[in-house]
Amino acid sequence: MLRARAGWCWGLRRCASLPRALRVREALQAPEPLERVKVQGWVRSVRSQKEVLFLHLNDGSSLESLQIVADPSLESRDLTFGSAVEVQGKLVKSPHKKQNMELKAETIHVVGPCNALLFPLKMKERHPLEYVRQFPHLRCRNNTLGSLLRIRSEATASIHSFFQDNGYVHIHTPIITSNDCEGAGELFQIGVANEAKESAEKTHFFNVPAFLTVSGQLHLEVMAGAFTRVFTFGPTFRAENSQSRRHLAEFYMVEAELSFTESLQDIMQVMEDLFKTVTSTVLSKCPHDVELFHKYIASGQKGRLEQMLKKRFVIISYSEAVEILKQASQGFTFKPEWGCDLQREHEKYLVKHCGEIPVFVINYPYDLKPFYMRDNEDGPQHTVAAVDLLVPGVGELCGGSLREERLPFLESRLQRLGLADTYQWYLDLRKFGSVPHGGFGMGFERYLQYILGVDNIKDVIPFPRFSHSCLL
């Protein structure tokens, strides 16, 4: 027993003698100097002078790097831009106004050397997003993508917090599904590879055709029969043969469903509150990362966002939107007509017409929308209780609706579409304790595009997947 205690005490002494490991962000924000610290990361710059060696070290925890001051004798040929190092020394107050702390190095150990001549990212060079997109395995080491990924992480956490703080249950909806959420886009069908391929052609692995999901909405509707508020946040897929700035084959969707709601206003309020809450959080918690985008990519976007957060979003009907477009002085490639879907050029004009503030467009034509949207029973025009949220620069960000909870209406429409057998389970939801409900989905990458002012959707996701491109 005494030996055991003695060993435990020796372990404490040994731990106390080890240097304190700090992340770069912690070191920069340290309230006072520290005698023995250790930092690990990647070299962002090296500058050797006759009497002193300067390094800038970054570990991904912040946009700002930690300055390392060392004796030139600690320099080695492996100490280059991009190399991974471990530095031990003293954390001291920096004499420079732009940095709170710096590290006086006592030892520098190169953990992973980097051939700076072959490394496609260059020291102190601002690479265009199009350039770093060529290197999906290395672009996270670029400042802009590093900032994007920290913002993305913070926005993800804020979305979860928003829903959980408001009583929503998080549901993991399936990625593999037998339904296509009717009309949501082209689907990727699941197949079986290699030696099982021949037998798979005779029978489906799941006994029915299966696809990568385009939306978790229908599964959320199942859950909304037992929980009054549910949400999901995960990958969705579209098999569109497009390499445009607006499309990805794999992207993330935030989707929510609310039971016991009979008003589109309830759905729109959640959309607006979610958007404003998450945006405010990102602006306050990632100021330097956001500033990088607003300074070098989208000048003036910060001011526009701050003004937007103070205003209520505009609400117009689809019919009003069409009239606004018809009266526009500019010409459109697609002529605006009642009964036709709004194109991106229409969406951009409507947002501009409304003062560059996000705009809710409600009550779309019945024949434009999927079977699950609630019939407004409004006479000759015949609309459904649908809503799209349009934002500057991006166009449609969110889409939602009240769901058709009335069995006769839903049954009649599915029969007309020849889908009654396929969606028998969906009809069952209306037979057993159905309630008025509705929900929406928000494209996460489009959200990031808007708040950061990024033109190409491929630059706001870690590993972009699109037609003819699936690297890594």
N, C-alpha and C positions, 0 to 999 in steps of 0.2 A: 504493500500500500504506500509506504514511504517512497519507494522507488518510483512508483507511478506518479505521485505528486511531484517528486523532484524532476522527473522527466517533463511533466506539464509546465512547471515553472521555467525549466530550461527552454522549452518551446516558446514561451511568452517572451523571454529575453531575446531569443533568436529573432522572433518576429519583430520585436521593437527595434532591433538593430538594422532591419532591412529598410531600404528607401521606400518612401510612400509613393505608390503609383497614382499618377494624376492623368486625367484626360486633358487635352489642350484647352478645352473650354473652361475646365475647373482651374487650371493653372492661370489663365488670363483673368479670371474673376476672383482669384484668391485675395482675401482681405488683408493678408500680411505675409511677409517673407517666410519661407520654410527652408530648413537646413538641408534635409536629405530627401530628394524627390527623384522620381523616375518618370519619364514620358516616352511614349512609343508612337511612331507614325512614319510618314513619308516626307522626304525632303522636297520642299517646293522651291527653294532657291539656295544657292551656295555662293558666298563671296569671301574670298581669302585675301587678306591684306598682310602687310609685313608683320604687324604686331598682334593681329586679332583675326579670328575666323568667325564669320557670321553664317548662321543657317536659319531658315524658316521651316518649321515643322508643322505638319497638319495631320490630324487623325480622323477627320470627317465629323468631328463634334461641333465645329463652328466654321464659318467662312474665314474668319481671321486666323492666321497662323501664329505660332509662338516663336519669338526670336530666341535663338540659341547663340550665346556668346562663348567662344572657346579659344584656347591657346592654339596657334597654328600647328603645333606639334601633334595635335589630335587629328589632323586631316590625314586622309588616306586616299588612294586612287579609286577606291570603291565608294567614296563619299561623293555621290553625284546627284543631280536632279532626278527625282523619281525613286531613289533607293530607300529601302525601309531601314530605319535605325531605332536604336534604344539609347537614350541619353540619360545620364545620372548627374546630379549636381545640386546647386542651390538656387531656389527661386527667390529673386530679388526684385525690388522696385525698379522699373525701367526709367531711365532719364528722359525718354521720349514721350511727348504728350499723347501720341496716338496709341500707346500701348501701356497698360497698367503694370504688367509684370514681364520679366524675361528670365531665362535660365542661364546661369553661369555653369557651363559644363565642366565636369571633372573627368568623365569617361564618355566616349561615343563608340557604340558598337554597331557596325553595319550588319543587320540581320539578313537583308536581301539586296544584293547589288542590282543596279539598273544601268544598262548601256544607254546613256543619254543620247548618243548619236543615232541610234536606231529607234529610240522611243518616239512614237508619233506625236506626242504632246511635248511642246517646247517651253522652256522656262521663260516666264514673263511675257508670253505671247497670248493675245486674246483670240482664241480660235473660234471661227463661226460655228453655229450649231450644225450647219450642213456638213462641215468638215468632221466634227467629232462623231457624227452619226455613223460614219464609216467604221468606227471602232467600238462596237457595242460592249466588248469585253474590257475596254479601257476608259470609256468616256466618263465613268463615274468619278475619275480622278481629276476631271476638269472642274474648275470653280463653278461654272454655271450649272452643270448637271449635279454637282454636289449640293448647291443651294436648292435646286429643284427637289432633290430627294429628301432633304430635311423639311422643306415646306410640305411636300406630299405626306411625309410621316406625321407632321403636326396636324395637317388637315384631316387625315384619317382618324387620328385620336380624337379630334374635336367633333367629328361626325358621330362617332360612337358615344361620346359624352353627351352630345345634344339629345340623342334618342333615349339614352339610359336615364338622363336627368328628367326626361318627360314621360317616363313610364312605359317605354317601348321594350318589347322582348326581342332580342337578337336571334334570328333564325338562320341556320346554315341551309340555304336552299341548294338543291343538287345541280351539279355541273352537267351531268348526263341526264337527259330527259327524253320522254317519248312525245311531248307536245312541242309545238313551235310558236306558241303564243300568237297564233294566227295573224299573219300579215306583218310580223316584226322584221322580216328580211330573209336573205338567203341563209341556209343552215349548213353546218358541217355535219355530215352523217358519220356515225361511229362505225368503223370497220375492224376486222381482225387481220393481223399481218402474218407473214411468213408461212410456216407449215400448216397453220390452221385456216389459211385463206380459202382453200378449195371447199372445205366443209362449211365455212361461213357463208359461202355463196348459196348453199342449199337451205340454210336455216339461220336466222338472226341470233346473235349471241344472247340477246334479251328476249327472244321470241317475237319481238316487234321491232320495227325500225327505231333507232335511237340516235339522238343528236346532241351536239354541244349546245347548251342553253343560250337563248337570245334574251331571256328575261326570267327573273324569279317571281314575277307577279302572280301567276296562277298558283304557285305553291304558297305564296304569302296569303292568298285568298283562302286556301285551305286552313291555314293557321288562324286567320281572322275569324274563323268559326268557333274558336276556343279562347283566343286572346283578343282583347279589344284594340291593342296597338302592337304591331310587329314591324320589324325592318330587317333587311339583309343588305350586305355590302360585299360584292365579290365579282369575279370575272364573268364576262359575257362575250359572246362570239357572233360574228357576222361573216359569211362567206362571200362578201362583195369583192368582185375583181376590180379593185380600185387602189391606185397609189396616190390619191389626192391628199391635200393637206388636212382634210377633214375626216378621213376614214382610217380605222384600224380593224384588223381581223379579231383582235383580242383587246378588250378594254374593261374598265371597272364601272359598275353601276351601283348607285345608292337607291334602294327602293323601300317604300313604306306603305303600309296598309292600315286604315283606320276603320273600326266597326262603329255602328250606331251614329253614322254621320249622314245627313241628308242634304248637305249644302256643299257646292264647289268652293264656297268661301272658306270652309274649314280646311280643305285640301290646300288652297292657295296660301292660307295663313301659315301652315306648316312649312311649305316651300320657302316662303319669304323669311320666316324666322330661322330656318336651317341655314339658308344662304347668308344671312346677315351675321348670325352667331359664329359660324365657322370662319367667315372672312375677317371679322373683328379679331378673333383669336389668332389667326395666322398673322395678321398685321402687327399684333402686339407681341407675339412670341417669336416671330422670325423677322424682325425689322431689317437686319442687315442683309439677309438672304433675299427678301422681297425687294429691297432697295437696289440690289444688283440688277434685277430684271427691269425695274422701273427706270433705272439710270441708263442702261446700255441697250435695252430692247424695246421698251415701251415708255418713252418719255411722257410724263404727265399722267400716267395711269394711277398713281397713288392718290393724287388730288381728286380724280374722277371717282375712284372707289370710295373715298371718304365722304364725298358729296352724296353718292348713291346710298350710303348707309344711313344718311339722315332723312331720306325721302321714302314715302310709300310708293310701292310699285304701281304702275298704271294698269287698269283693267279695261279692255275693250272686247266687244263680241267679234266673232268671225265676220259677221255681216258688216259691222262697222269697219273692220280692217279692209274688206274688199272695196268698200266705198272710198276709203282714204286712198287706196292704191289707184283706183280708177280716176280720181281727181288729181293725182300726182302729175306734175309738169314734166318729169323725166320719163323716158320710155323704158319699158322692161322687155327683156328677151322673151319671158313668158307672160302673156297677156292675163291680167287678173280678171277672173270671172267667178261668180258665185258657183260653188260646187266643185271648183278645182283646188287642189292642195296649194298651200303657200310655199313658194320657192325661197331659196336663201336670199335672193335679191329683194324679194318682198319683205322678208323678215328684217333685213338690214334697214330698209326704208322705213318700216313701221317704228322701229326703235329710234331712228333719227327723228322721225316726225313727232314722237312723244318726248323729245328732249334728251335722248341718249340715256334714258332710265329703263331698267328692265320692265317688260310689258307682258301681262297675262292676256292671252287671246283665248276666249271661251266660246263654247257652244258651236261646235263644228258640224257640217252636214253629216247626216246619218250615214250616207253611203261612202263617206271618206274614211270612216273609223272602224275598228275591229268590233266583233260581235258582242264583246263583254261591256261595252259602254252604254250607259243608261239613256233610254229613249226619253227625250224631253216632251214628246207628244204636243208639239207646238204648231200644228197645222201644216200648211202647204210647204213651208221651208223645210220642216222635219230635221231637227238637229239632235245631237246627243250632248250630254253633260261632260264635255271634254275640255281640257285646258292645256295649253303649251306656254311655257315661260321663255320669252325671247330676251336675249341680252346683247349689248353692243359688241360688235366684232365677231361674234360667234354664231348668233342666230339662236336656234332652239337649244335650250339647256335642259329643261325638264318637260316631261309629258305626263299627264295624269287624267283621271276621270272619276266620276261616280260609276260604280259597277251596276249592271242590271241585276237586281236582286229578285225581280218578279218572275216567277217560273214561267207563266204563259208567254210573256214577252220574249224571254230568252229561248224557250223551247221553239217558238215560232221562227225566230231568226236563224237558229242553228239548223232547223229543218230546211229552210230556204237555201241555206249555204251547203247543204249536204253533209253537215258535221255533227248531226245529233248522236250518231253511234260513237264517234270518236270522243265526244265530250259528255258522255253519259255521266261520268263521275262529277263533272262540273255542274250538271243539272241536279245531281243528288245534293249538292251543297245548298241548293235552293229549296229542297224538300224537308230538310232537317234543321230547323232552327235558324233559318236565314234572316239576316238583318241588313238594313241599308248600310253600305260601306263604300269606300273609295280609297284611292291611293295614287302614287306617282313614282316616277323614276328620274334620277338625275345622273347624267354622264359625268363621271368624276374627272376624266381628262379634259372634257370641255370646260368644266368649272375651273380647273387650273389654268387652262388657256386664257380664260377671261380675266381672272384676277391678276395674272402675271403679264398679260399682253403678248403671249407667244402665238405666232402665226401658224406653226405647223404642229399638229397633234402628236406627231412622232417624237417631239422634243419634251413631252411632259410625262412620259412613261419610261420606266427603267429599260425594258427590252421590247421595243416596238415590233409588232407582228403585222405584216400587211402583205398584199398580193406579191408573190415571187420573192418574199424575204422572210426567212425564219432562221436567222443566225443564232447560234448558241442553243 
